[in-house]
């Protein structure tokens, strides 16, 4: 059968010779320690921030619920993102910090594993779901909150090397 996808697609690891999506075979890669940190922010009115900080919200403990949701999301990433490898996670932390300058919350997730592929998607999923949960838990107070700046901050380990973003 003739290849229908361009020959220069060899560096596109998620596509086969016909251009069909495939899960990358990482079985030949070394199992190394890999860590990724992702961040996001949720912008809100100062009154909403004050209510969350005071624990005065209709749905209960906003920050604890968002933190747990982020951790659980990291563990479920391969079920949510097509072609993402299921990984044995050794560490998942989600930190949610009040930022009166924003105003709102800064969210940071750190995910670590010893595996054949990285944990960037797990860290990004963790901050995304933590931010969505924070929104859900506080939407009775304010529907105009904004989830912003979801990004990879750093990643270490693996063949592609380290990344230190903004």
Phi and psi in radians as a Rosetta constraint file:
Dihedral C 1 N 2 CA 2 C 2 CIRCULARHARMONIC -1.362 0.35
Dihedral N 2 CA 2 C 2 N 3 CIRCULARHARMONIC 2.427 0.35
Dihedral C 2 N 3 CA 3 C 3 CIRCULARHARMONIC -1.178 0.35
Dihedral N 3 CA 3 C 3 N 4 CIRCULARHARMONIC 2.324 0.35
Dihedral C 3 N 4 CA 4 C 4 CIRCULARHARMONIC -1.785 0.35
Dihedral N 4 CA 4 C 4 N 5 CIRCULARHARMONIC -0.116 0.35
Dihedral C 4 N 5 CA 5 C 5 CIRCULARHARMONIC -1.779 0.35
Dihedral N 5 CA 5 C 5 N 6 CIRCULARHARMONIC 2.539 0.35
Dihedral C 5 N 6 CA 6 C 6 CIRCULARHARMONIC -0.927 0.35
Dihedral N 6 CA 6 C 6 N 7 CIRCULARHARMONIC 2.497 0.35
Dihedral C 6 N 7 CA 7 C 7 CIRCULARHARMONIC -1.091 0.35
Dihedral N 7 CA 7 C 7 N 8 CIRCULARHARMONIC -0.463 0.35
Dihedral C 7 N 8 CA 8 C 8 CIRCULARHARMONIC -1.349 0.35
Dihedral N 8 CA 8 C 8 N 9 CIRCULARHARMONIC 0.168 0.35
Dihedral C 8 N 9 CA 9 C 9 CIRCULARHARMONIC -1.455 0.35
Dihedral N 9 CA 9 C 9 N 10 CIRCULARHARMONIC 0.075 0.35
Dihedral C 9 N 10 CA 10 C 10 CIRCULARHARMONIC -1.007 0.35
Dihedral N 10 CA 10 C 10 N 11 CIRCULARHARMONIC -0.529 0.35
Dihedral C 10 N 11 CA 11 C 11 CIRCULARHARMONIC -1.514 0.35
Dihedral N 11 CA 11 C 11 N 12 CIRCULARHARMONIC -0.011 0.35
Dihedral C 11 N 12 CA 12 C 12 CIRCULARHARMONIC -1.628 0.35
Dihedral N 12 CA 12 C 12 N 13 CIRCULARHARMONIC 1.566 0.35
Dihedral C 12 N 13 CA 13 C 13 CIRCULARHARMONIC -1.215 0.35
Dihedral N 13 CA 13 C 13 N 14 CIRCULARHARMONIC -0.342 0.35
Dihedral C 13 N 14 CA 14 C 14 CIRCULARHARMONIC -1.615 0.35
Dihedral N 14 CA 14 C 14 N 15 CIRCULARHARMONIC 0.136 0.35
Dihedral C 14 N 15 CA 15 C 15 CIRCULARHARMONIC -2.177 0.35
Dihedral N 15 CA 15 C 15 N 16 CIRCULARHARMONIC 2.449 0.35
Dihedral C 15 N 16 CA 16 C 16 CIRCULARHARMONIC -1.503 0.35
Dihedral N 16 CA 16 C 16 N 17 CIRCULARHARMONIC -3.045 0.35
Dihedral C 16 N 17 CA 17 C 17 CIRCULARHARMONIC -1.130 0.35
Dihedral N 17 CA 17 C 17 N 18 CIRCULARHARMONIC -0.316 0.35
Dihedral C 17 N 18 CA 18 C 18 CIRCULARHARMONIC -1.692 0.35
Dihedral N 18 CA 18 C 18 N 19 CIRCULARHARMONIC 0.049 0.35
Dihedral C 18 N 19 CA 19 C 19 CIRCULARHARMONIC 1.453 0.35
Dihedral N 19 CA 19 C 19 N 20 CIRCULARHARMONIC 0.221 0.35
Dihedral C 19 N 20 CA 20 C 20 CIRCULARHARMONIC -1.502 0.35
Dihedral N 20 CA 20 C 20 N 21 CIRCULARHARMONIC 2.479 0.35
Dihedral C 20 N 21 CA 21 C 21 CIRCULARHARMONIC -1.121 0.35
Dihedral N 21 CA 21 C 21 N 22 CIRCULARHARMONIC 2.481 0.35
Dihedral C 21 N 22 CA 22 C 22 CIRCULARHARMONIC -2.579 0.35
Dihedral N 22 CA 22 C 22 N 23 CIRCULARHARMONIC 2.705 0.35
Dihedral C 22 N 23 CA 23 C 23 CIRCULARHARMONIC -1.380 0.35
Dihedral N 23 CA 23 C 23 N 24 CIRCULARHARMONIC 2.319 0.35
Dihedral C 23 N 24 CA 24 C 24 CIRCULARHARMONIC -1.194 0.35
Dihedral N 24 CA 24 C 24 N 25 CIRCULARHARMONIC 2.391 0.35
Dihedral C 24 N 25 CA 25 C 25 CIRCULARHARMONIC -1.434 0.35
Dihedral N 25 CA 25 C 25 N 26 CIRCULARHARMONIC 1.918 0.35
Dihedral C 25 N 26 CA 26 C 26 CIRCULARHARMONIC -1.836 0.35
Dihedral N 26 CA 26 C 26 N 27 CIRCULARHARMONIC 0.194 0.35
Dihedral C 26 N 27 CA 27 C 27 CIRCULARHARMONIC -1.104 0.35
Dihedral N 27 CA 27 C 27 N 28 CIRCULARHARMONIC -0.449 0.35
Dihedral C 27 N 28 CA 28 C 28 CIRCULARHARMONIC -1.526 0.35
Dihedral N 28 CA 28 C 28 N 29 CIRCULARHARMONIC -0.148 0.35
Dihedral C 28 N 29 CA 29 C 29 CIRCULARHARMONIC -1.390 0.35
Dihedral N 29 CA 29 C 29 N 30 CIRCULARHARMONIC 2.636 0.35
Dihedral C 29 N 30 CA 30 C 30 CIRCULARHARMONIC -1.271 0.35
Dihedral N 30 CA 30 C 30 N 31 CIRCULARHARMONIC 2.481 0.35
Dihedral C 30 N 31 CA 31 C 31 CIRCULARHARMONIC -1.436 0.35
Dihedral N 31 CA 31 C 31 N 32 CIRCULARHARMONIC 1.949 0.35
Dihedral C 31 N 32 CA 32 C 32 CIRCULARHARMONIC -2.256 0.35
Dihedral N 32 CA 32 C 32 N 33 CIRCULARHARMONIC 2.876 0.35
Dihedral C 32 N 33 CA 33 C 33 CIRCULARHARMONIC -1.290 0.35
Dihedral N 33 CA 33 C 33 N 34 CIRCULARHARMONIC 2.265 0.35
Dihedral C 33 N 34 CA 34 C 34 CIRCULARHARMONIC -2.337 0.35
Dihedral N 34 CA 34 C 34 N 35 CIRCULARHARMONIC 2.449 0.35
Dihedral C 34 N 35 CA 35 C 35 CIRCULARHARMONIC -2.446 0.35
Dihedral N 35 CA 35 C 35 N 36 CIRCULARHARMONIC 2.491 0.35
Dihedral C 35 N 36 CA 36 C 36 CIRCULARHARMONIC -2.374 0.35
Dihedral N 36 CA 36 C 36 N 37 CIRCULARHARMONIC 2.523 0.35
Dihedral C 36 N 37 CA 37 C 37 CIRCULARHARMONIC -2.154 0.35
Dihedral N 37 CA 37 C 37 N 38 CIRCULARHARMONIC 2.267 0.35
Dihedral C 37 N 38 CA 38 C 38 CIRCULARHARMONIC -2.179 0.35
Dihedral N 38 CA 38 C 38 N 39 CIRCULARHARMONIC 2.792 0.35
Dihedral C 38 N 39 CA 39 C 39 CIRCULARHARMONIC -2.458 0.35
Dihedral N 39 CA 39 C 39 N 40 CIRCULARHARMONIC 2.769 0.35
Dihedral C 39 N 40 CA 40 C 40 CIRCULARHARMONIC -2.710 0.35
Dihedral N 40 CA 40 C 40 N 41 CIRCULARHARMONIC 2.974 0.35
Dihedral C 40 N 41 CA 41 C 41 CIRCULARHARMONIC -2.485 0.35
Dihedral N 41 CA 41 C 41 N 42 CIRCULARHARMONIC 2.651 0.35
Dihedral C 41 N 42 CA 42 C 42 CIRCULARHARMONIC -2.131 0.35
Dihedral N 42 CA 42 C 42 N 43 CIRCULARHARMONIC 2.035 0.35
Dihedral C 42 N 43 CA 43 C 43 CIRCULARHARMONIC -1.634 0.35
Dihedral N 43 CA 43 C 43 N 44 CIRCULARHARMONIC 2.413 0.35
Dihedral C 43 N 44 CA 44 C 44 CIRCULARHARMONIC -2.651 0.35
Dihedral N 44 CA 44 C 44 N 45 CIRCULARHARMONIC 3.019 0.35
Dihedral C 44 N 45 CA 45 C 45 CIRCULARHARMONIC -1.220 0.35
Dihedral N 45 CA 45 C 45 N 46 CIRCULARHARMONIC 2.625 0.35
Dihedral C 45 N 46 CA 46 C 46 CIRCULARHARMONIC -0.977 0.35
Dihedral N 46 CA 46 C 46 N 47 CIRCULARHARMONIC -0.607 0.35
Dihedral C 46 N 47 CA 47 C 47 CIRCULARHARMONIC -1.142 0.35
Dihedral N 47 CA 47 C 47 N 48 CIRCULARHARMONIC -0.649 0.35
Dihedral C 47 N 48 CA 48 C 48 CIRCULARHARMONIC -1.182 0.35
Dihedral N 48 CA 48 C 48 N 49 CIRCULARHARMONIC -0.777 0.35
Dihedral C 48 N 49 CA 49 C 49 CIRCULARHARMONIC -1.010 0.35
Dihedral N 49 CA 49 C 49 N 50 CIRCULARHARMONIC -0.798 0.35
Dihedral C 49 N 50 CA 50 C 50 CIRCULARHARMONIC -1.090 0.35
Dihedral N 50 CA 50 C 50 N 51 CIRCULARHARMONIC -0.705 0.35
Dihedral C 50 N 51 CA 51 C 51 CIRCULARHARMONIC -1.145 0.35
Dihedral N 51 CA 51 C 51 N 52 CIRCULARHARMONIC -0.726 0.35
Dihedral C 51 N 52 CA 52 C 52 CIRCULARHARMONIC -1.143 0.35
Dihedral N 52 CA 52 C 52 N 53 CIRCULARHARMONIC -0.785 0.35
Dihedral C 52 N 53 CA 53 C 53 CIRCULARHARMONIC -1.094 0.35
Dihedral N 53 CA 53 C 53 N 54 CIRCULARHARMONIC -0.583 0.35
Dihedral C 53 N 54 CA 54 C 54 CIRCULARHARMONIC -1.441 0.35
Dihedral N 54 CA 54 C 54 N 55 CIRCULARHARMONIC -0.130 0.35
Dihedral C 54 N 55 CA 55 C 55 CIRCULARHARMONIC 1.305 0.35
Dihedral N 55 CA 55 C 55 N 56 CIRCULARHARMONIC 0.422 0.35
Dihedral C 55 N 56 CA 56 C 56 CIRCULARHARMONIC -1.811 0.35
Dihedral N 56 CA 56 C 56 N 57 CIRCULARHARMONIC 1.156 0.35
Dihedral C 56 N 57 CA 57 C 57 CIRCULARHARMONIC -2.242 0.35
Dihedral N 57 CA 57 C 57 N 58 CIRCULARHARMONIC 2.566 0.35
Dihedral C 57 N 58 CA 58 C 58 CIRCULARHARMONIC -1.113 0.35
Dihedral N 58 CA 58 C 58 N 59 CIRCULARHARMONIC -0.494 0.35
Dihedral C 58 N 59 CA 59 C 59 CIRCULARHARMONIC -1.691 0.35
Dihedral N 59 CA 59 C 59 N 60 CIRCULARHARMONIC 0.010 0.35
Dihedral C 59 N 60 CA 60 C 60 CIRCULARHARMONIC 1.813 0.35
Dihedral N 60 CA 60 C 60 N 61 CIRCULARHARMONIC -2.622 0.35
Dihedral C 60 N 61 CA 61 C 61 CIRCULARHARMONIC -1.314 0.35
Dihedral N 61 CA 61 C 61 N 62 CIRCULARHARMONIC 1.672 0.35
Dihedral C 61 N 62 CA 62 C 62 CIRCULARHARMONIC -1.050 0.35
Dihedral N 62 CA 62 C 62 N 63 CIRCULARHARMONIC -0.867 0.35
Dihedral C 62 N 63 CA 63 C 63 CIRCULARHARMONIC -1.234 0.35
Dihedral N 63 CA 63 C 63 N 64 CIRCULARHARMONIC -0.721 0.35
Dihedral C 63 N 64 CA 64 C 64 CIRCULARHARMONIC -1.117 0.35
Dihedral N 64 CA 64 C 64 N 65 CIRCULARHARMONIC -0.717 0.35
Dihedral C 64 N 65 CA 65 C 65 CIRCULARHARMONIC -1.148 0.35
Dihedral N 65 CA 65 C 65 N 66 CIRCULARHARMONIC -0.764 0.35
Dihedral C 65 N 66 CA 66 C 66 CIRCULARHARMONIC -1.117 0.35
Dihedral N 66 CA 66 C 66 N 67 CIRCULARHARMONIC -0.691 0.35
Dihedral C 66 N 67 CA 67 C 67 CIRCULARHARMONIC -1.093 0.35
Dihedral N 67 CA 67 C 67 N 68 CIRCULARHARMONIC -0.835 0.35
Dihedral C 67 N 68 CA 68 C 68 CIRCULARHARMONIC -1.123 0.35
Dihedral N 68 CA 68 C 68 N 69 CIRCULARHARMONIC -0.708 0.35
Dihedral C 68 N 69 CA 69 C 69 CIRCULARHARMONIC -1.065 0.35
Dihedral N 69 CA 69 C 69 N 70 CIRCULARHARMONIC -0.711 0.35
Dihedral C 69 N 70 CA 70 C 70 CIRCULARHARMONIC -1.106 0.35
Dihedral N 70 CA 70 C 70 N 71 CIRCULARHARMONIC -0.755 0.35
Dihedral C 70 N 71 CA 71 C 71 CIRCULARHARMONIC -1.106 0.35
Dihedral N 71 CA 71 C 71 N 72 CIRCULARHARMONIC -0.804 0.35
Dihedral C 71 N 72 CA 72 C 72 CIRCULARHARMONIC -1.089 0.35
Dihedral N 72 CA 72 C 72 N 73 CIRCULARHARMONIC -0.668 0.35
Dihedral C 72 N 73 CA 73 C 73 CIRCULARHARMONIC -1.123 0.35
Dihedral N 73 CA 73 C 73 N 74 CIRCULARHARMONIC -0.731 0.35
Dihedral C 73 N 74 CA 74 C 74 CIRCULARHARMONIC -0.994 0.35
Dihedral N 74 CA 74 C 74 N 75 CIRCULARHARMONIC -0.707 0.35
Dihedral C 74 N 75 CA 75 C 75 CIRCULARHARMONIC -1.241 0.35
Dihedral N 75 CA 75 C 75 N 76 CIRCULARHARMONIC -0.311 0.35
Dihedral C 75 N 76 CA 76 C 76 CIRCULARHARMONIC -1.882 0.35
Dihedral N 76 CA 76 C 76 N 77 CIRCULARHARMONIC 0.163 0.35
Dihedral C 76 N 77 CA 77 C 77 CIRCULARHARMONIC -0.955 0.35
Dihedral N 77 CA 77 C 77 N 78 CIRCULARHARMONIC -0.753 0.35
Dihedral C 77 N 78 CA 78 C 78 CIRCULARHARMONIC -1.153 0.35
Dihedral N 78 CA 78 C 78 N 79 CIRCULARHARMONIC -0.329 0.35
Dihedral C 78 N 79 CA 79 C 79 CIRCULARHARMONIC -1.477 0.35
Dihedral N 79 CA 79 C 79 N 80 CIRCULARHARMONIC -0.253 0.35
Dihedral C 79 N 80 CA 80 C 80 CIRCULARHARMONIC -1.828 0.35
Dihedral N 80 CA 80 C 80 N 81 CIRCULARHARMONIC -0.621 0.35
Dihedral C 80 N 81 CA 81 C 81 CIRCULARHARMONIC -1.845 0.35
Dihedral N 81 CA 81 C 81 N 82 CIRCULARHARMONIC 2.028 0.35
Dihedral C 81 N 82 CA 82 C 82 CIRCULARHARMONIC -0.984 0.35
Dihedral N 82 CA 82 C 82 N 83 CIRCULARHARMONIC 2.448 0.35
Dihedral C 82 N 83 CA 83 C 83 CIRCULARHARMONIC 1.237 0.35
Dihedral N 83 CA 83 C 83 N 84 CIRCULARHARMONIC 0.118 0.35
Dihedral C 83 N 84 CA 84 C 84 CIRCULARHARMONIC -1.448 0.35
Dihedral N 84 CA 84 C 84 N 85 CIRCULARHARMONIC 2.299 0.35
Dihedral C 84 N 85 CA 85 C 85 CIRCULARHARMONIC -1.258 0.35
Dihedral N 85 CA 85 C 85 N 86 CIRCULARHARMONIC 2.423 0.35
Dihedral C 85 N 86 CA 86 C 86 CIRCULARHARMONIC -1.259 0.35
Dihedral N 86 CA 86 C 86 N 87 CIRCULARHARMONIC 2.315 0.35
Dihedral C 86 N 87 CA 87 C 87 CIRCULARHARMONIC -2.183 0.35
Dihedral N 87 CA 87 C 87 N 88 CIRCULARHARMONIC 2.568 0.35
Dihedral C 87 N 88 CA 88 C 88 CIRCULARHARMONIC -1.410 0.35
Dihedral N 88 CA 88 C 88 N 89 CIRCULARHARMONIC 1.832 0.35
Dihedral C 88 N 89 CA 89 C 89 CIRCULARHARMONIC -1.491 0.35
Dihedral N 89 CA 89 C 89 N 90 CIRCULARHARMONIC 2.250 0.35
Dihedral C 89 N 90 CA 90 C 90 CIRCULARHARMONIC -1.660 0.35
Dihedral N 90 CA 90 C 90 N 91 CIRCULARHARMONIC -0.362 0.35
Dihedral C 90 N 91 CA 91 C 91 CIRCULARHARMONIC -2.650 0.35
Dihedral N 91 CA 91 C 91 N 92 CIRCULARHARMONIC 2.328 0.35
Dihedral C 91 N 92 CA 92 C 92 CIRCULARHARMONIC -2.472 0.35
Dihedral N 92 CA 92 C 92 N 93 CIRCULARHARMONIC 2.077 0.35
Dihedral C 92 N 93 CA 93 C 93 CIRCULARHARMONIC -2.173 0.35
Dihedral N 93 CA 93 C 93 N 94 CIRCULARHARMONIC 2.498 0.35
Dihedral C 93 N 94 CA 94 C 94 CIRCULARHARMONIC -2.243 0.35
Dihedral N 94 CA 94 C 94 N 95 CIRCULARHARMONIC 2.062 0.35
Dihedral C 94 N 95 CA 95 C 95 CIRCULARHARMONIC -1.919 0.35
Dihedral N 95 CA 95 C 95 N 96 CIRCULARHARMONIC 2.296 0.35
Dihedral C 95 N 96 CA 96 C 96 CIRCULARHARMONIC -2.155 0.35
Dihedral N 96 CA 96 C 96 N 97 CIRCULARHARMONIC 2.040 0.35
Dihedral C 96 N 97 CA 97 C 97 CIRCULARHARMONIC -2.110 0.35
Dihedral N 97 CA 97 C 97 N 98 CIRCULARHARMONIC 2.268 0.35
Dihedral C 97 N 98 CA 98 C 98 CIRCULARHARMONIC -1.127 0.35
Dihedral N 98 CA 98 C 98 N 99 CIRCULARHARMONIC 2.459 0.35
Dihedral C 98 N 99 CA 99 C 99 CIRCULARHARMONIC -2.370 0.35
Dihedral N 99 CA 99 C 99 N 100 CIRCULARHARMONIC 1.724 0.35
Dihedral C 99 N 100 CA 100 C 100 CIRCULARHARMONIC -1.216 0.35
Dihedral N 100 CA 100 C 100 N 101 CIRCULARHARMONIC -0.370 0.35
Dihedral C 100 N 101 CA 101 C 101 CIRCULARHARMONIC -1.231 0.35
Dihedral N 101 CA 101 C 101 N 102 CIRCULARHARMONIC -0.555 0.35
Dihedral C 101 N 102 CA 102 C 102 CIRCULARHARMONIC -1.087 0.35
Dihedral N 102 CA 102 C 102 N 103 CIRCULARHARMONIC -0.949 0.35
Dihedral C 102 N 103 CA 103 C 103 CIRCULARHARMONIC -1.331 0.35
Dihedral N 103 CA 103 C 103 N 104 CIRCULARHARMONIC 2.677 0.35
Dihedral C 103 N 104 CA 104 C 104 CIRCULARHARMONIC 2.643 0.35
Dihedral N 104 CA 104 C 104 N 105 CIRCULARHARMONIC -2.530 0.35
Dihedral C 104 N 105 CA 105 C 105 CIRCULARHARMONIC -2.275 0.35
Dihedral N 105 CA 105 C 105 N 106 CIRCULARHARMONIC 2.457 0.35
Dihedral C 105 N 106 CA 106 C 106 CIRCULARHARMONIC -1.695 0.35
Dihedral N 106 CA 106 C 106 N 107 CIRCULARHARMONIC 2.337 0.35
Dihedral C 106 N 107 CA 107 C 107 CIRCULARHARMONIC -2.096 0.35
Dihedral N 107 CA 107 C 107 N 108 CIRCULARHARMONIC 2.330 0.35
Dihedral C 107 N 108 CA 108 C 108 CIRCULARHARMONIC -2.362 0.35
Dihedral N 108 CA 108 C 108 N 109 CIRCULARHARMONIC 2.321 0.35
Dihedral C 108 N 109 CA 109 C 109 CIRCULARHARMONIC -2.084 0.35
Dihedral N 109 CA 109 C 109 N 110 CIRCULARHARMONIC 2.414 0.35
Dihedral C 109 N 110 CA 110 C 110 CIRCULARHARMONIC -2.123 0.35
Dihedral N 110 CA 110 C 110 N 111 CIRCULARHARMONIC 2.220 0.35
Dihedral C 110 N 111 CA 111 C 111 CIRCULARHARMONIC -2.233 0.35
Dihedral N 111 CA 111 C 111 N 112 CIRCULARHARMONIC 2.393 0.35
Dihedral C 111 N 112 CA 112 C 112 CIRCULARHARMONIC -2.380 0.35
Dihedral N 112 CA 112 C 112 N 113 CIRCULARHARMONIC 2.496 0.35
Dihedral C 112 N 113 CA 113 C 113 CIRCULARHARMONIC -2.615 0.35
Dihedral N 113 CA 113 C 113 N 114 CIRCULARHARMONIC 2.928 0.35
Dihedral C 113 N 114 CA 114 C 114 CIRCULARHARMONIC -2.116 0.35
Dihedral N 114 CA 114 C 114 N 115 CIRCULARHARMONIC 1.799 0.35
Dihedral C 114 N 115 CA 115 C 115 CIRCULARHARMONIC -2.734 0.35
Dihedral N 115 CA 115 C 115 N 116 CIRCULARHARMONIC -3.066 0.35
Dihedral C 115 N 116 CA 116 C 116 CIRCULARHARMONIC -1.567 0.35
Dihedral N 116 CA 116 C 116 N 117 CIRCULARHARMONIC -0.121 0.35
Dihedral C 116 N 117 CA 117 C 117 CIRCULARHARMONIC -2.532 0.35
Dihedral N 117 CA 117 C 117 N 118 CIRCULARHARMONIC 2.835 0.35
Dihedral C 117 N 118 CA 118 C 118 CIRCULARHARMONIC -1.373 0.35
Dihedral N 118 CA 118 C 118 N 119 CIRCULARHARMONIC 3.036 0.35
Dihedral C 118 N 119 CA 119 C 119 CIRCULARHARMONIC -2.063 0.35
Dihedral N 119 CA 119 C 119 N 120 CIRCULARHARMONIC 0.426 0.35
Dihedral C 119 N 120 CA 120 C 120 CIRCULARHARMONIC -1.049 0.35
Dihedral N 120 CA 120 C 120 N 121 CIRCULARHARMONIC -0.762 0.35
Dihedral C 120 N 121 CA 121 C 121 CIRCULARHARMONIC -1.161 0.35
Dihedral N 121 CA 121 C 121 N 122 CIRCULARHARMONIC -0.593 0.35
Dihedral C 121 N 122 CA 122 C 122 CIRCULARHARMONIC -1.163 0.35
Dihedral N 122 CA 122 C 122 N 123 CIRCULARHARMONIC -0.731 0.35
Dihedral C 122 N 123 CA 123 C 123 CIRCULARHARMONIC -1.173 0.35
Dihedral N 123 CA 123 C 123 N 124 CIRCULARHARMONIC -0.741 0.35
Dihedral C 123 N 124 CA 124 C 124 CIRCULARHARMONIC -1.154 0.35
Dihedral N 124 CA 124 C 124 N 125 CIRCULARHARMONIC -0.662 0.35
Dihedral C 124 N 125 CA 125 C 125 CIRCULARHARMONIC -1.155 0.35
Dihedral N 125 CA 125 C 125 N 126 CIRCULARHARMONIC -0.712 0.35
Dihedral C 125 N 126 CA 126 C 126 CIRCULARHARMONIC -1.052 0.35
Dihedral N 126 CA 126 C 126 N 127 CIRCULARHARMONIC -0.836 0.35
Dihedral C 126 N 127 CA 127 C 127 CIRCULARHARMONIC -1.211 0.35
Dihedral N 127 CA 127 C 127 N 128 CIRCULARHARMONIC -0.603 0.35
Dihedral C 127 N 128 CA 128 C 128 CIRCULARHARMONIC -1.126 0.35
Dihedral N 128 CA 128 C 128 N 129 CIRCULARHARMONIC -0.837 0.35
Dihedral C 128 N 129 CA 129 C 129 CIRCULARHARMONIC -1.250 0.35
Dihedral N 129 CA 129 C 129 N 130 CIRCULARHARMONIC -0.618 0.35
Dihedral C 129 N 130 CA 130 C 130 CIRCULARHARMONIC -1.069 0.35
Dihedral N 130 CA 130 C 130 N 131 CIRCULARHARMONIC -0.750 0.35
Dihedral C 130 N 131 CA 131 C 131 CIRCULARHARMONIC -1.149 0.35
Dihedral N 131 CA 131 C 131 N 132 CIRCULARHARMONIC -0.751 0.35
Dihedral C 131 N 132 CA 132 C 132 CIRCULARHARMONIC -1.085 0.35
Dihedral N 132 CA 132 C 132 N 133 CIRCULARHARMONIC -0.683 0.35
Dihedral C 132 N 133 CA 133 C 133 CIRCULARHARMONIC -1.200 0.35
Dihedral N 133 CA 133 C 133 N 134 CIRCULARHARMONIC -0.727 0.35
Dihedral C 133 N 134 CA 134 C 134 CIRCULARHARMONIC -1.007 0.35
Dihedral N 134 CA 134 C 134 N 135 CIRCULARHARMONIC -0.805 0.35
Dihedral C 134 N 135 CA 135 C 135 CIRCULARHARMONIC -1.015 0.35
Dihedral N 135 CA 135 C 135 N 136 CIRCULARHARMONIC -0.857 0.35
Dihedral C 135 N 136 CA 136 C 136 CIRCULARHARMONIC -1.048 0.35
Dihedral N 136 CA 136 C 136 N 137 CIRCULARHARMONIC -0.736 0.35
Dihedral C 136 N 137 CA 137 C 137 CIRCULARHARMONIC -1.217 0.35
Dihedral N 137 CA 137 C 137 N 138 CIRCULARHARMONIC -0.426 0.35
Dihedral C 137 N 138 CA 138 C 138 CIRCULARHARMONIC -1.988 0.35
Dihedral N 138 CA 138 C 138 N 139 CIRCULARHARMONIC 0.048 0.35
Dihedral C 138 N 139 CA 139 C 139 CIRCULARHARMONIC -1.119 0.35
Dihedral N 139 CA 139 C 139 N 140 CIRCULARHARMONIC -0.390 0.35
Dihedral C 139 N 140 CA 140 C 140 CIRCULARHARMONIC -1.154 0.35
Dihedral N 140 CA 140 C 140 N 141 CIRCULARHARMONIC -0.450 0.35
Dihedral C 140 N 141 CA 141 C 141 CIRCULARHARMONIC -1.487 0.35
Dihedral N 141 CA 141 C 141 N 142 CIRCULARHARMONIC -0.609 0.35
Dihedral C 141 N 142 CA 142 C 142 CIRCULARHARMONIC -2.813 0.35
Dihedral N 142 CA 142 C 142 N 143 CIRCULARHARMONIC 2.112 0.35
Dihedral C 142 N 143 CA 143 C 143 CIRCULARHARMONIC -1.568 0.35
Dihedral N 143 CA 143 C 143 N 144 CIRCULARHARMONIC -0.211 0.35
Dihedral C 143 N 144 CA 144 C 144 CIRCULARHARMONIC -1.572 0.35
Dihedral N 144 CA 144 C 144 N 145 CIRCULARHARMONIC 0.160 0.35
Dihedral C 144 N 145 CA 145 C 145 CIRCULARHARMONIC -0.995 0.35
Dihedral N 145 CA 145 C 145 N 146 CIRCULARHARMONIC 2.621 0.35
Dihedral C 145 N 146 CA 146 C 146 CIRCULARHARMONIC -2.156 0.35
Dihedral N 146 CA 146 C 146 N 147 CIRCULARHARMONIC 2.268 0.35
Dihedral C 146 N 147 CA 147 C 147 CIRCULARHARMONIC -1.612 0.35
Dihedral N 147 CA 147 C 147 N 148 CIRCULARHARMONIC 2.187 0.35
Dihedral C 147 N 148 CA 148 C 148 CIRCULARHARMONIC -2.399 0.35
Dihedral N 148 CA 148 C 148 N 149 CIRCULARHARMONIC 2.841 0.35
Dihedral C 148 N 149 CA 149 C 149 CIRCULARHARMONIC 0.925 0.35
Dihedral N 149 CA 149 C 149 N 150 CIRCULARHARMONIC 0.766 0.35
Dihedral C 149 N 150 CA 150 C 150 CIRCULARHARMONIC -1.267 0.35
Dihedral N 150 CA 150 C 150 N 151 CIRCULARHARMONIC 2.176 0.35
Dihedral C 150 N 151 CA 151 C 151 CIRCULARHARMONIC -2.775 0.35
Dihedral N 151 CA 151 C 151 N 152 CIRCULARHARMONIC 2.751 0.35
Dihedral C 151 N 152 CA 152 C 152 CIRCULARHARMONIC -1.448 0.35
Dihedral N 152 CA 152 C 152 N 153 CIRCULARHARMONIC 2.220 0.35
Dihedral C 152 N 153 CA 153 C 153 CIRCULARHARMONIC -1.617 0.35
Dihedral N 153 CA 153 C 153 N 154 CIRCULARHARMONIC -0.898 0.35
Dihedral C 153 N 154 CA 154 C 154 CIRCULARHARMONIC -2.574 0.35
Dihedral N 154 CA 154 C 154 N 155 CIRCULARHARMONIC 2.754 0.35
Dihedral C 154 N 155 CA 155 C 155 CIRCULARHARMONIC -2.607 0.35
Dihedral N 155 CA 155 C 155 N 156 CIRCULARHARMONIC 2.410 0.35
Dihedral C 155 N 156 CA 156 C 156 CIRCULARHARMONIC -2.283 0.35
Dihedral N 156 CA 156 C 156 N 157 CIRCULARHARMONIC 2.683 0.35
Dihedral C 156 N 157 CA 157 C 157 CIRCULARHARMONIC 1.581 0.35
Dihedral N 157 CA 157 C 157 N 158 CIRCULARHARMONIC 2.781 0.35
Dihedral C 157 N 158 CA 158 C 158 CIRCULARHARMONIC 1.622 0.35
Dihedral N 158 CA 158 C 158 N 159 CIRCULARHARMONIC 2.957 0.35
Dihedral C 158 N 159 CA 159 C 159 CIRCULARHARMONIC -1.143 0.35
Dihedral N 159 CA 159 C 159 N 160 CIRCULARHARMONIC -0.614 0.35
Dihedral C 159 N 160 CA 160 C 160 CIRCULARHARMONIC -1.328 0.35
Dihedral N 160 CA 160 C 160 N 161 CIRCULARHARMONIC -0.127 0.35
Dihedral C 160 N 161 CA 161 C 161 CIRCULARHARMONIC 1.547 0.35
Dihedral N 161 CA 161 C 161 N 162 CIRCULARHARMONIC -3.048 0.35
Dihedral C 161 N 162 CA 162 C 162 CIRCULARHARMONIC -1.534 0.35
Dihedral N 162 CA 162 C 162 N 163 CIRCULARHARMONIC 2.692 0.35
Dihedral C 162 N 163 CA 163 C 163 CIRCULARHARMONIC -2.323 0.35
Dihedral N 163 CA 163 C 163 N 164 CIRCULARHARMONIC 2.264 0.35
Dihedral C 163 N 164 CA 164 C 164 CIRCULARHARMONIC -2.238 0.35
Dihedral N 164 CA 164 C 164 N 165 CIRCULARHARMONIC 1.699 0.35
Dihedral C 164 N 165 CA 165 C 165 CIRCULARHARMONIC -1.581 0.35
Dihedral N 165 CA 165 C 165 N 166 CIRCULARHARMONIC -2.716 0.35
